Amino acid sequence: MFRRWPRHQQIEMLEAVVAASPVAIFTLDAQGRIRSTNAAAETMFGKTASQLAGELLVSPRESPGVARMIADCAKNGTSFTGAEVIRTREDGTRLALSIGAAPLNGHDGTERGIVALANDITARQRAHEFEHLLHEIDRRILQNQPLDAILSFTCGCIADIFGYALVQFSFKGEGGAVTIRNGAGPEVDFLSEIEVRWDDTPAGRGPTGTAIRTGRLQFRDLASDPCFAPWRERALERGLRSALALPLMSKDQVIGALTMFSRNHAGADPDTLAVLFACADQIALSLLAARNHEQIALQTVALESAANAVLVTDAEGTIKWANPAFTRLTGYTLEEAIGARPSLLKSGNHSDAFYRQMWETLLRGMVWRGEMYNRRKDGTLYIEEQTITPVAAGGQITHFVAIKQDVTARRRHEDEIRHLALHDALTALPNRRALDGAMERICFSAQHGRPGALLILDVDNFKPVNDTLGHLGGDQLLADLAKLLRSTLRPADFIARLGGDEFAVLLQETRMEEAQTIAERLRAAVAAHPFTFGERTFDFAISIGIAPVDADSDASGAMVRADSAMYAAKDAGKNRVVTYPFGEDEGIRVIEASRWASRIRSALAEDRFILRYQPVIRLGNGEHEHYEALIRMVDVDGAIVPPDEFISAAERFGLMPQIDRWVVNKVLSILASSGPELRIFVNISGASLGDAALLSFINERLSALRIPPGRLSFEITESAAIRDLAVAQRWIRQLKDLGCLFAIDDFGVGFSSFSYLRALSADYVKIDRSFVTDVDTNPTNRALVQAVMTVAQTLGKEVIAEGVETHAHETVLRDLGIDLAQGFRWGVPQSHPFS
């Protein structure tokens, strides 16, 4: 069709198409050596046109079959497409190409050479190789091959695909240990005689340990990274220059790391990282399946990429030429397209202003790049990414060259990722990140005269239900609750899940009176709705705090005020709505709690806490088993303040970890200066459970003072333990590894279940004083004490009765077979009874 144009226009048009094409284009001599290239070829090979000139496009040694096809093209005039070859770039990286070639003839019909086109298919080839790798891992798992064999195979494949010098799999162990299970690559011997850990120690600060500890990608320059010092000499001797470590994740838990060592300093490009992360995630699932002898079905998603379409129009926008990819993309044949205008693809999804801006840009001689919705011949919509380049001659625009790519699948995938980033996976509600954006918008509206309100909702006493049913049951109930809340709100209201059992609601352009009505409607709907899981039914209640969002509000301030109102609702008895500014009663409670927090901070700063010690007596022989440390606060006037007056405020304002640290430190000092027979139990609050810094502090102090760990032991309340059972189990296990003992305090007053005695590896069970006070006169409580004792002793745990005050109490408990007792029967707690 170019033959209808003057020769100079044909040449200009072809030159424009070649220059603008993202496909690498070469002219070759009869021997297959490169004569000339376009810009895409220089970018692809990482060399300039002058550097490429004279090189063989295809090496007969590396790809003899394709080299023969090029020779046959020059000799016999045969064309070919889709021949795949491998080249190596200057930096040593592998380049996979799909090549096509056709003879290039002179005007007299004699052969002048060859024109060749090359597409970079490296990413596609790697994706295919990884897809094959994942399927092969599944196949080997289903054949029950040993885990080590699967790991070795996987390491070897990753090393081959990317040319890494070393690839290793490491698993997270207990107490900071890391097990390197398998490795592959030329430098696999590097793994011998090295220690790797995941805790915050010198051996745990390398790329593998840090990836496991933090759950984040690590890239390290091995020559300069100070944290790599323990292994640097061995690594550099083997030519290792950089390391890339990816955490292996399963259900938000890090189980290990995939680490790759390279001989160069370059980090992985984004596409490679994306493939490696996807591979690491799926390999983690497969490895768990193999380790547990369970089959996990792996699902893979293949993303199709569309070929680029090229369209040429004249200066008036009439289509003069299009390539076959245009037909595949749009459904219009070449004959249907030539003579028409690009508006035959118009979808109606863009305004006239959109097209006007595009043409204004082009007519100024500037390149236009962007995305637009277009419509195929069959009526279907698609999204195309388009670059339109004006072609000028003699200062006048003569043509436009448009390069089009179908990005519909990619945009859909990105939209899904964006949705996941802004929504909670369990409830499908917006998440905290989405709430932040919505808060900014409602604050902006409020500053322009359209005030609103923020509601914070928290489920009352949800944790025991969650722990009783397990996470599956708890998750279903939360999802059901989210649906109920969403259906109770107005369509325009915004609701988000903040995490756990806490939600936020934004009411735009809503007066406070109306916000209170909506909040009460939410509270009543939850209270009236029976929630079921299996055959069990639960009644929930929620506490709601409301804060206005007005012209003086910012996002963080509104959140703090609504959160304070929600806590005030809980302090006032739960299952209610409290509005900020508080009413008189709520305000007094909040102010009083804030004052207590200030007094506690001052007492910590001025060391105005003291300890009293109460003995635990073995009823069989009357000897002291151990002591419990009980904290008191000394007020500025010297008055002794009991713990029930300040503990709740300390928990609410996050001060309990500091108090617990003070108590532990003080008790360790007492133990260090006392005889080896003294044992003291310390109470740990629920707020301190899982505090890694406190756990590390305990370990370090025990080592520094050289105190046998069994002399320091701990008590946690039943309610604190079941509030987060997994955290309590982990904390107990880690401290017991240090030799400490554990007691479950106040057993019976929480969401009592004997199953917790089996789940928690405690040494003692302390029956709450409320069941002991009338054990000599109340048959029900006596039966309960008997039941706890029977179950505890069956599980190998000793029982301590709290609140023993009389000889009658002691006699009944001894007759029941209770092991130990504690209370005023043996005197009030003393400041230093063991001196």
C-alpha positions in Angstrom: 0.0 0.0 0.0 3.1 2.3 0.4 3.5 2.0 -3.4 0.8 4.6 -3.9 3.0 7.2 -2.2 6.0 9.0 -3.6 9.2 7.3 -2.8 10.5 10.0 -0.4 7.3 9.6 1.6 7.7 5.9 1.6 11.2 6.3 3.0 10.1 8.8 5.6 7.2 6.6 6.7 9.3 3.5 7.0 12.0 5.4 8.9 9.4 6.8 11.3 7.9 3.3 11.9 11.3 1.8 12.5 12.4 4.6 14.9 9.2 4.5 16.9 8.9 0.7 17.0 9.5 -1.0 20.4 10.6 -4.1 18.4 14.4 -4.4 17.8 15.1 -4.1 14.0 18.4 -5.0 12.3 19.7 -5.1 8.8 22.2 -7.9 8.3 24.7 -8.7 5.5 24.6 -12.1 3.8 26.8 -13.6 6.5 24.3 -12.5 9.2 26.5 -9.7 10.6 24.8 -6.6 11.9 24.9 -3.5 9.6 22.4 -1.2 11.3 19.9 -1.1 14.2 17.1 1.0 15.6 17.0 2.5 19.1 15.0 -0.5 20.5 17.9 -2.8 19.5 20.5 -0.7 21.3 18.4 -0.7 24.4 17.8 -4.4 24.2 21.5 -5.4 23.8 22.9 -2.6 26.0 25.2 -1.5 23.2 25.3 1.4 20.7 24.7 0.9 17.0 28.5 1.3 16.3 29.3 -1.3 18.9 26.9 -3.8 17.4 28.0 -3.2 13.8 29.9 -6.3 12.5 28.6 -8.7 15.3 26.8 -11.8 14.4 23.2 -11.5 15.4 23.1 -15.3 16.1 26.1 -17.3 17.0 26.4 -20.6 15.0 28.0 -22.1 18.1 25.1 -21.1 20.5 22.2 -21.5 18.1 23.3 -23.5 15.0 19.8 -24.1 13.8 18.8 -20.4 13.7 22.2 -19.5 12.2 21.4 -21.9 9.3 18.0 -20.3 8.9 19.6 -16.8 8.5 22.1 -18.2 6.0 19.2 -19.8 4.0 17.3 -16.5 4.1 20.3 -14.7 2.5 21.0 -17.5 0.0 17.5 -18.7 -1.0 15.3 -15.7 0.0 13.3 -17.7 2.5 11.7 -15.9 5.5 11.0 -17.2 9.0 9.5 -16.0 12.3 9.4 -17.1 15.9 12.9 -18.6 16.1 14.1 -18.5 19.7 17.7 -17.9 20.6 19.7 -17.0 23.7 22.3 -14.2 23.8 24.5 -12.9 26.7 24.6 -9.1 27.4 27.8 -7.3 28.3 26.9 -7.5 32.0 26.6 -11.2 31.8 22.8 -11.5 32.1 20.9 -13.8 29.8 18.7 -12.4 27.0 16.1 -14.6 25.4 14.9 -13.5 21.9 12.3 -14.4 19.4 13.7 -13.6 15.9 12.2 -13.3 12.5 14.0 -12.5 9.3 13.3 -11.7 5.6 15.5 -11.0 2.6 16.2 -7.3 1.8 16.4 -6.9 -2.0 17.8 -4.0 -4.1 15.9 -2.3 -6.9 17.3 -4.6 -9.6 16.1 -7.7 -7.8 19.6 -8.7 -6.5 19.9 -9.7 -2.9 21.1 -6.8 -0.7 21.0 -8.5 2.7 18.5 -9.4 5.4 16.1 -7.4 7.7 15.6 -9.1 11.1 13.2 -8.3 14.0 13.8 -9.4 17.6 11.4 -9.4 20.5 12.7 -9.8 24.1 11.0 -12.8 25.5 13.3 -13.2 28.6 10.5 -12.4 31.1 8.1 -14.7 29.4 10.6 -17.5 29.3 11.4 -17.0 33.0 7.7 -17.0 33.8 7.3 -20.3 31.9 10.3 -21.7 33.6 9.0 -20.7 37.1 5.5 -22.0 36.2 7.1 -25.3 35.2 9.2 -25.2 38.4 6.1 -24.8 40.6 4.2 -27.6 38.8 7.3 -29.8 39.1 7.4 -29.1 42.9 3.8 -30.2 43.2 4.4 -33.3 41.2 7.3 -34.3 43.4 5.2 -33.6 46.6 2.4 -35.8 45.3 5.0 -38.5 44.7 6.0 -38.2 48.4 9.6 -37.4 47.5 11.8 -36.3 50.5 11.7 -32.7 51.4 15.5 -32.3 51.0 15.2 -33.6 47.5 12.5 -31.1 46.6 14.5 -28.3 48.2 17.7 -29.2 46.3 15.8 -29.4 43.0 14.2 -26.0 43.6 17.5 -24.3 44.6 19.2 -25.7 41.5 16.4 -24.5 39.2 16.5 -20.9 40.6 20.3 -20.8 40.4 20.2 -21.9 36.7 17.4 -19.5 35.7 19.1 -16.4 37.1 22.7 -17.5 37.2 23.1 -17.1 40.9 26.3 -18.4 42.5 24.4 -19.7 45.5 20.8 -20.3 46.4 19.7 -21.5 49.8 16.6 -22.4 51.8 16.6 -21.7 55.5 13.9 -22.5 58.1 13.1 -20.6 61.3 13.7 -22.5 64.5 13.1 -22.1 68.2 15.1 -19.6 70.3 16.5 -17.7 67.3 18.0 -20.7 65.6 18.0 -21.0 61.8 18.4 -24.3 59.9 19.9 -24.2 56.4 18.2 -27.1 54.8 19.6 -27.1 51.3 21.6 -25.0 48.8 22.7 -25.2 45.2 25.0 -23.3 42.9 28.8 -23.2 42.2 29.5 -21.8 45.7 27.4 -24.1 47.7 30.4 -24.9 49.9 30.1 -21.5 51.4 27.3 -22.8 53.6 29.5 -25.2 55.5 30.7 -24.2 58.9 28.7 -21.0 59.1 26.2 -20.1 61.8 23.0 -18.1 60.9 20.4 -17.0 63.4 17.2 -14.9 63.2 17.3 -13.1 66.6 18.9 -9.7 67.1 22.4 -11.0 67.6 25.6 -10.7 65.4 24.8 -14.0 63.8 21.2 -12.9 63.2 21.8 -9.6 61.4 22.8 -11.0 58.1 20.4 -11.0 55.1 18.8 -14.4 55.9 18.3 -13.8 59.7 17.0 -10.2 59.1 14.5 -11.4 56.5 13.2 -14.0 58.9 13.1 -11.6 61.9 11.5 -8.7 60.1 9.5 -10.4 57.3 10.9 -7.9 54.8 13.1 -8.2 51.7 16.8 -7.8 52.3 19.5 -6.7 49.7 23.0 -6.5 51.0 26.4 -5.4 49.5 28.6 -8.0 51.1 31.8 -6.0 50.9 30.4 -2.9 52.7 27.6 -4.1 54.9 28.8 -4.0 58.5 26.2 -6.6 59.6 27.8 -9.2 57.2 31.2 -9.1 59.0 31.0 -12.6 60.4 30.9 -14.2 56.9 32.5 -11.5 54.7 36.0 -13.1 54.3 34.6 -16.5 53.3 32.1 -14.8 50.9 34.7 -12.5 49.2 37.1 -15.4 48.7 34.4 -17.1 46.6 33.6 -14.0 44.6 30.3 -13.4 46.2 29.4 -9.7 46.1 25.7 -9.3 47.0 22.9 -11.2 48.6 19.1 -11.1 48.2 16.9 -12.7 50.9 13.1 -13.1 50.7 11.0 -14.2 53.6 9.0 -17.3 53.2 5.5 -16.6 54.5 2.6 -18.8 55.5 -0.6 -17.2 57.1 1.2 -14.0 58.0 3.9 -16.0 59.8 7.5 -16.1 58.6 8.7 -19.8 58.3 12.0 -19.2 56.7 13.9 -17.4 53.9 15.0 -17.9 50.3 18.5 -16.4 49.9 20.4 -15.9 46.7 24.0 -14.8 46.4 25.4 -13.1 43.2 28.8 -12.4 41.8 27.8 -8.8 40.9 26.6 -5.8 42.9 23.3 -5.2 41.0 20.1 -5.8 42.8 17.1 -7.6 41.2 14.9 -5.5 38.8 11.2 -5.1 39.8 10.0 -7.8 37.3 12.5 -10.3 38.7 11.5 -9.4 42.3 7.9 -9.8 41.5 8.5 -13.3 40.0 10.8 -14.3 43.0 8.2 -13.1 45.5 5.5 -15.0 43.8 7.8 -18.0 43.6 8.7 -17.7 47.3 5.1 -17.5 48.4 4.0 -20.5 46.4 7.2 -22.5 47.4 6.5 -21.7 51.0 3.0 -23.3 50.6 4.5 -26.3 48.8 7.3 -26.8 51.4 4.7 -26.8 54.2 2.7 -29.3 52.3 5.7 -31.6 51.9 6.9 -31.1 55.5 3.4 -32.0 56.8 2.7 -34.7 54.2 -0.4 -32.8 53.1 -1.4 -31.9 49.5 -1.9 -28.2 48.9 -3.5 -27.3 45.6 -1.5 -24.5 43.9 -3.3 -22.2 41.6 -1.5 -20.3 38.9 -2.7 -17.4 36.9 -1.4 -16.9 33.4 -1.4 -13.4 32.1 -1.7 -12.9 28.4 0.2 -10.1 26.7 -1.1 -8.5 23.5 1.2 -7.8 20.6 1.8 -4.1 19.8 -0.4 -2.6 17.0 1.1 0.1 14.7 -1.2 2.7 13.0 -0.2 5.4 10.6 -2.4 8.4 9.7 -1.9 11.4 7.5 -2.0 14.9 9.0 -5.8 15.0 8.9 -6.0 11.8 10.9 -7.0 9.5 8.0 -5.6 5.9 8.5 -3.0 5.1 5.8 -1.5 2.0 7.1 -1.8 -0.6 9.9 0.1 -3.8 10.8 -1.5 -7.2 11.3 -1.4 -6.8 15.1 -3.9 -3.9 14.7 -6.3 -6.4 13.1 -5.8 -8.9 15.9 -6.3 -6.1 18.5 -9.4 -4.4 17.0 -11.1 -6.9 14.8 -11.0 -4.5 11.8 -9.3 -5.8 8.6 -6.7 -3.7 6.9 -9.2 -2.9 4.1 -11.8 -1.7 6.6 -9.2 0.5 8.5 -7.5 2.3 5.5 -9.3 5.5 4.7 -11.2 5.6 8.0 -10.3 7.6 11.0 -9.2 6.3 14.4 -12.5 7.4 15.8 -14.0 4.1 14.4 -12.6 2.7 17.7 -14.2 5.4 19.8 -15.9 4.0 22.9 -17.9 6.9 24.2 -16.1 6.7 27.6 -14.1 9.9 27.2 -15.2 13.5 27.0 -14.7 15.8 24.0 -12.2 17.7 26.2 -10.0 14.5 26.5 -9.7 14.2 22.7 -9.2 18.0 22.3 -6.3 18.0 24.7 -4.7 15.0 22.9 -4.9 16.7 19.5 -3.7 20.1 20.9 -0.6 18.2 22.2 0.0 16.5 18.8 -0.5 19.5 16.7 2.2 21.3 18.7 4.5 18.6 17.5 4.7 16.9 20.9 4.4 13.1 21.6 1.2 12.1 23.3 1.2 9.2 25.7 -1.7 7.9 27.6 -4.5 5.3 28.1 -7.9 5.3 26.6 -10.9 3.0 26.4 -11.6 1.9 22.8 -14.2 -0.4 21.3 -13.5 -3.4 19.0 -15.4 -4.2 15.9 -17.5 -6.7 17.9 -18.5 -4.0 20.4 -16.3 -5.1 23.3 -14.4 -2.5 25.3 -10.7 -2.7 25.9 -8.0 -0.4 27.5 -5.1 0.5 25.3 -1.8 2.2 26.2 -0.9 4.4 23.3 2.0 6.5 22.1 1.3 8.8 19.2 4.3 10.5 17.5 4.0 13.4 15.0 6.1 13.0 11.9 7.2 16.3 10.4 8.8 17.2 7.0 9.9 20.7 6.2 8.5 22.0 9.4 5.1 20.6 8.7 3.4 17.6 10.3 2.7 15.1 7.6 1.8 12.0 9.5 1.2 10.5 12.9 2.5 7.1 14.0 0.5 5.4 16.8 1.8 2.4 18.8 -1.0 0.6 20.7 -0.9 -2.0 23.4 -3.8 -3.8 25.0 -3.4 -3.4 28.8 -6.9 -4.5 29.8 -5.7 -7.5 31.7 -2.9 -5.6 33.4 -5.2 -2.8 34.5 -7.7 -5.3 35.8 -4.9 -7.0 37.8 -3.7 -3.7 39.1 -7.3 -2.7 40.1 -7.5 -6.0 42.0 -4.2 -5.3 43.8 -5.4 -1.8 44.6 -8.6 -3.2 46.0 -6.8 -5.7 48.1 -4.4 -2.9 49.4 -7.4 -0.9 50.5 -9.8 -3.6 51.8 -9.8 -6.1 54.6 -9.6 -9.6 53.2 -11.9 -11.2 55.9 -14.9 -8.7 55.8 -14.3 -7.1 52.4 -14.7 -3.7 54.2 -12.2 -0.9 53.6 -9.2 -1.2 55.8 -7.2 1.3 58.0 -5.3 2.6 54.9 -8.6 3.4 53.1 -10.0 5.0 56.3 -7.0 7.4 56.4 -7.9 8.6 52.9 -11.6 8.9 53.7 -10.7 10.8 56.9 -8.7 13.4 54.9 -11.7 13.9 52.6 -14.3 14.3 55.3 -12.0 16.7 57.2 -11.6 18.8 54.0 -15.4 18.8 53.6 -15.8 19.9 57.3 -13.3 22.7 56.8 -15.6 24.0 53.9 -18.8 24.0 56.0 -19.9 20.4 55.7 -19.2 18.8 59.2 -19.6 15.1 59.9 -18.9 12.6 62.6 -16.6 9.6 63.3 -17.7 6.5 65.2 -15.3 3.9 66.7 -17.0 0.6 67.4 -15.5 -2.3 69.5 -17.1 -5.6 70.3 -17.5 -6.2 74.0 -15.9 -9.4 75.3 -15.2 -10.8 71.8 -11.8 -12.4 72.6 -13.1 -15.2 74.8 -15.6 -16.2 72.1 -12.9 -16.1 69.4 -10.6 -18.3 71.5 -13.3 -20.7 72.3 -14.4 -21.2 68.7 -10.9 -20.9 67.2 -9.9 -18.4 64.5 -12.2 -20.1 61.9 -15.3 -19.5 64.0 -14.2 -16.1 65.2 -13.5 -15.0 61.6 -17.0 -16.1 60.5 -18.7 -14.2 63.3 -16.7 -11.1 62.5 -17.7 -11.4 58.8 -21.3 -11.8 59.8 -21.0 -8.7 62.1 -19.5 -6.7 59.3 -22.5 -7.5 57.0 -24.9 -6.5 59.7 -23.2 -3.2 60.3 -23.0 -2.4 56.6 -26.7 -3.2 56.0 -27.7 -1.1 59.0 -25.9 2.0 57.7 -27.0 4.4 55.0 -25.6 3.7 51.5 -23.4 6.8 51.6 -21.9 6.0 55.0 -18.3 4.8 55.1 -17.4 1.8 57.3 -13.9 0.3 57.7 -12.4 -2.5 59.8 -9.5 -1.2 61.9 -8.3 -4.6 62.9 -9.5 -7.4 65.3 -13.0 -6.6 66.5 -12.8 -2.8 66.0 -14.5 -0.9 63.3 -14.8 2.8 62.3 -17.8 4.6 60.6 -17.6 8.0 58.9 -20.8 10.0 58.5 -20.4 12.9 56.1 -22.5 16.0 56.4 -24.2 14.6 59.5 -25.2 16.5 62.6 -24.2 15.0 66.0 -27.8 14.4 66.9 -28.2 12.3 63.8 -24.9 10.6 64.4 -26.1 9.5 67.9 -29.3 8.1 66.3 -27.3 6.1 63.8 -24.9 4.8 66.5 -27.8 3.7 68.7 -29.4 2.0 65.7 -26.1 0.1 65.2 -25.8 -0.8 68.8 -29.4 -2.0 69.0 -29.1 -4.0 65.8 -26.1 -5.9 67.1 -27.7 -6.5 70.5 -30.8 -7.9 68.9 -29.1 -10.1 66.3 -28.2 -13.8 67.3 -24.9 -14.8 65.8 -24.5 -18.5 65.0 -21.6 -20.8 64.3 -22.5 -24.4 63.8 -25.1 -25.2 66.4 -23.9 -22.5 68.9 -25.5 -19.1 69.2 -23.8 -16.0 70.6 -25.2 -12.6 71.7 -22.8 -9.7 71.0 -22.8 -6.1 72.2 -20.7 -3.2 71.0 -19.4 0.0 72.7 -19.4 3.0 70.4 -17.6 6.3 70.7 -18.6 9.3 68.6 -16.5 12.4 67.8 -17.5 15.4 65.7 -15.5 16.2 62.5 -15.8 19.9 62.2 -13.8 22.8 60.8 -11.3 22.6 63.6 -10.7 18.8 63.2 -7.8 16.9 61.8 -7.8 13.2 61.1 -5.5 12.1 64.0 -7.3 14.3 66.5 -10.7 13.0 65.5 -9.5 9.4 65.8 -8.1 10.1 69.3 -11.3 11.7 70.5 -13.6 9.0 69.1 -11.3 6.3 70.5 -11.4 8.0 74.0 -15.2 8.1 73.7 -15.3 4.4 72.9 -13.1 3.6 75.9 -15.4 5.8 78.1 -18.4 3.7 76.8 -16.6 0.5 78.0 -15.6 2.1 81.3 -19.3 3.0 81.8 -20.4 -0.6 81.5 -20.2 -1.4 77.8 -23.0 -1.9 75.3 -23.6 1.9 75.1 -22.8 5.0 73.1 -20.7 7.9 74.4 -20.2 11.1 72.5 -17.2 13.4 72.7 -17.2 16.0 74.4 -18.2 13.7 77.3 -21.1 14.0 79.6 -20.3 14.8 83.2 -19.9 11.2 84.4 -17.8 10.0 81.4 -15.7 13.2 81.5 -15.0 12.6 85.2 -13.9 9.1 84.5 -11.6 10.1 81.6 -10.1 13.0 83.5 -9.6 10.8 86.6 -7.9 8.1 84.4 -5.6 10.7 82.8 -4.7 12.0 86.3 -3.8 8.5 87.4 -1.6 8.1 84.3 0.3 11.2 85.2 0.8 10.0 88.8 2.0 6.6 87.5 4.5 8.2 85.2 5.8 10.4 88.0 6.1 7.4 90.3 8.1 5.5 87.6 10.4 8.5 87.1 10.9 9.0 90.8 11.1 5.3 91.7 8.1 5.5 94.0 7.0 1.9 93.7 7.5 -0.7 96.4 7.0 -4.4 96.6 5.4 -6.5 99.3 5.9 -10.3 99.5 3.3 -12.9 100.5 4.3 -16.5 101.1 2.7 -19.5 99.4 2.4 -22.3 102.0 2.5 -26.1 101.3 -0.5 -27.3 103.3 1.0 -30.8 103.8 3.9 -29.5 105.9 3.4 -25.8 106.5 6.6 -24.9 104.7 7.1 -21.8 102.5 7.0 -23.0 98.8 7.8 -19.5 97.3 6.7 -15.9 97.6 4.5 -13.7 95.3 5.7 -10.1 94.7 2.8 -7.6 95.1 3.3 -4.1 93.9 2.2 -0.9 95.7 2.7 2.8 94.7 3.9 5.4 97.1 2.0 8.7 96.5 3.8 12.1 96.7 2.4 12.5 100.3 3.8 9.1 101.3 0.5 7.3 101.3 0.6 3.7 100.1 -1.7 3.2 97.0 -3.0 -0.4 96.4 -2.8 -1.8 92.9 -6.5 -1.9 92.2 -6.5 1.9 92.2 -3.9 2.4 89.5 -3.6 -0.8 87.4 -6.6 -0.1 85.2 -5.3 3.3 84.3 -1.8 1.9 83.7 -3.2 -0.7 81.3 -5.4 1.9 79.5 -2.5 4.3 78.9 0.1 1.6 78.0 2.2 1.9 81.1 2.0 -1.7 82.3 5.1 -2.9 80.4 7.2 -0.3 82.2 5.8 -1.3 85.6 6.4 -5.0 84.9 10.0 -4.2 83.9 10.5 -2.3 87.2 9.1 -5.2 89.2 11.2 -7.8 87.4 14.3 -5.8 87.8 13.6 -5.2 91.6 12.9 -8.9 92.2 16.1 -10.0 90.4 18.1 -7.6 92.6 16.5 -9.3 95.7 17.3 -12.8 94.3 20.9 -11.8 93.6 21.4 -10.8 97.2 19.5 -13.8 98.8 20.1 -17.4 99.4 19.7 -20.0 96.6 16.5 -21.5 98.1 14.5 -18.3 97.6 11.9 -18.3 94.7 9.7 -15.4 93.8 6.7 -15.2 91.5 6.1 -12.0 89.5 2.7 -10.9 88.0 2.9 -10.2 84.3 0.0 -8.1 82.8 -1.8 -8.9 79.6 -0.3 -5.8 78.1 3.2 -7.2 78.5 2.5 -10.6 77.0 4.4 -10.8 73.8 6.6 -7.8 74.5 9.9 -8.9 72.9 11.9 -6.2 74.6 10.8 -7.3 78.1 11.5 -10.9 77.2 15.0 -10.0 76.1 15.5 -7.9 79.2 14.6 -10.8 81.5 17.0 -13.1 79.6 19.8 -10.6 79.7 19.4 -9.8 83.4 19.2 -13.5 84.4 22.5 -14.0 82.6 24.2 -10.9 83.9 23.3 -11.6 87.5 24.0 -15.4 87.1 20.7 -16.3 88.8 19.5 -19.8 88.1 16.3 -19.1 86.0 14.1 -21.4 88.2 14.3 -18.9 91.0 12.3 -16.3 89.0 8.8 -17.3 88.0 5.7 -15.7 86.7 1.9 -15.4 87.2 -0.6 -14.4 84.5 -4.3 -14.0 85.0 -6.7 -16.4 83.3 -8.4 -13.5 81.5 -5.1 -12.1 80.2 -4.1 -15.6 78.9 -7.3 -16.2 77.0 -7.4 -12.7 75.6 -4.7 -13.8 73.2 -4.1 -17.5 73.8 -1.4 -17.9 71.0 0.7 -15.1 72.5 0.3 -16.4 76.0 1.4 -19.9 74.9 4.4 -18.5 73.0 5.5 -16.4 76.0 5.1 -19.2 78.5 7.0 -21.5 76.3 9.9 -19.1 75.8 10.2 -18.3 79.5 10.0 -21.9 80.4 12.9 -22.6 78.0 14.8 -20.3 80.4 13.8 -22.5 83.3 11.0 -20.2 84.7 7.8 -21.6 86.2 4.3 -20.3 85.5 1.1 -20.0 87.4 -2.4 -19.2 86.0 -3.9 -16.6 88.4 -7.5 -15.9 89.3 -8.7 -19.1 87.6 -12.5 -19.3 87.4 -13.3 -15.6 87.1 -12.6 -15.3 83.4 -14.3 -17.2 80.6 -13.6 -20.4 82.5 -12.8 -23.6 80.6 -10.8 -26.5 81.7 -9.5 -26.8 78.1 -7.2 -23.8 78.9 -5.4 -25.8 81.5 -4.5 -28.2 78.7 -3.5 -25.5 76.2 -1.3 -23.5 78.6 1.8 -25.3 79.9 1.6 -23.7 83.4 3.0 -25.4 86.5 0.4 -24.0 89.0 -3.3 -23.1 88.9 -4.4 -20.5 91.4 -8.1 -20.7 92.4 -9.6 -17.2 92.7 -10.3 -16.0 96.2 -14.0 -15.5 95.4 -14.3 -19.3 95.5 -12.2 -19.8 98.6 -13.8 -17.1 100.9 -16.8 -19.3 101.8 -15.4 -22.7 100.8 -16.1 -24.0 104.4 -19.8 -23.0 104.2 -20.7 -23.0 100.4 -21.1 -26.6 98.9 -21.1 -25.2 95.3 -17.8 -23.4 95.7 -16.4 -26.4 97.5 -17.4 -28.6 94.6 -15.8 -26.2 92.2 -12.5 -26.2 94.1 -12.6 -30.0 94.1 -13.2 -30.1 90.3 -10.4 -27.7 89.5 -8.0 -29.7 91.8 -9.0 -33.0 90.1 -8.5 -31.7 86.5 -5.3 -29.8 87.4 -3.7 -32.7 89.1 -4.7 -35.0 86.2 -2.8 -32.6 83.9 0.2 -32.6 86.2 -0.3 -29.1 87.7 -0.4 -28.1 91.3 -3.2 -26.1 92.8 -2.8 -22.9 94.9 -5.9 -21.6 96.8 -5.9 -17.8 97.1 -7.5 -15.7 99.9 -7.2 -18.2 102.7 -8.0 -16.2 105.8 -9.1 -18.7 108.6 -8.2 -21.9 110.1 -11.6 -23.3 108.8 -10.5 -22.5 105.2 -7.2 -24.2 105.7 -8.8 -27.3 107.2 -11.3 -27.7 104.3 -8.7 -27.1 101.6 -6.3 -29.6 103.2 -9.1 -32.2 103.4 -9.9 -31.6 99.7 -6.3 -32.4 98.9 -5.3 -28.9 97.8 -1.5 -28.6 97.5 -0.7 -25.0 98.3 -2.4 -22.0 99.9 -1.9 -18.2 100.2 -3.6 -15.6 102.2 -3.9 -13.5 105.4 -4.1 -16.8 107.4 -0.3 -16.5 107.5 -0.1 -12.8 107.9 -0.2 -9.7 105.7 2.3 -9.2 102.9 5.7 -8.0 104.2 8.4 -5.8 102.7 11.2 -8.3 103.2 10.0 -11.4 105.1 12.9 -13.7 103.8 15.8 -11.6 105.2 
